[in-house]
């Protein structure tokens, strides 16, 4: 089994991804904005050990995947993942999405729900950006244009982690910083603009008919838990878990808790 990342031309971009484990059961991990497949380093070993084939891609413009100017949107990112799964002969999978990864998962549901056997949505929302979110993203774009990536990362990267992680897990803080720094300025700006144009996914929640686990960090200031509560109330086969000592990146704040909760959910639903 090859342990280095693989690369394939998907649509018009070279996409980097991990493909680990040998199983009929497949799980796909979709990372958050300004991060990469490395954010799942605490999940990959546990899910391979639990008997899953684990697919972990970098979205275009993120990590080691190619940046294609003018080609970043939630819809395009979703089409990339659908085509990647088809290319590597995966017919059905559980989709795990953190933050922006959840937005992509909703778009995957729109275009290829027949490929989705279950959903795990972490620190994400179905609502489009409101004026406050759009204003924050415009401020971020302004900092990127005027001061560059380093100042942007220093201003915003750590706010997505819990106070406990910042105080007690400096290696996690460094990993987030490294992921965030490893993007071209233009790719970050274009992704922020795409996030501002995010579709209203509240309209599809009642159509989701697969087992769905919704996870939110109690300290999440970017997608507060009322968004997760709304998804739970509107997705019929859903479970909501709110984690202590966790913020927006709950999968990195509380990886053991997230993994145990997710694997138990998957076992109970036989997916």
Order of alpha helices (4+ residues) and beta strands (2+ residues): beta-beta-beta-alpha-beta-alpha-beta-alpha-beta-alpha-alpha-alpha-alpha-alpha-beta-alpha-beta-alpha-alpha
